Amino acid sequence: MNPFFTSGLAVDLVLALMAGEALVLLAVHRYAGRGPAPSDWLANLASGFCLVLGIRAVVAGLSWPWLALALSGSLAAHLVDLKLRWR
């Protein structure tokens, strides 16, 4: 396999892009008053971020509690997102 993927750099890039997306969305909403409110997307993004952190833990060869922690964080953020969206 390509070392870019096996070393975890691809996952790191995805995490950096997700963090950048959050910062841009926050800045646009705060300073321009445009775009969705953070309460509309932050929990969803956090859930995905935790899933990608879980992938990173596996690629890095970390022990299973790190994966369990990442998956638990994803579940918690997903449940918050569902609660916010439930009508």
Secondary structure, DSSP 8 states (H G I E B T S, - for coil): --HHHHTSHHHHHHHHHHHHHHHHHHHIIIII--S--HHHHHHHHHHHHHHHHHHHHHHTT--HHHHHHHHHHHHHHHHHHHHHH--
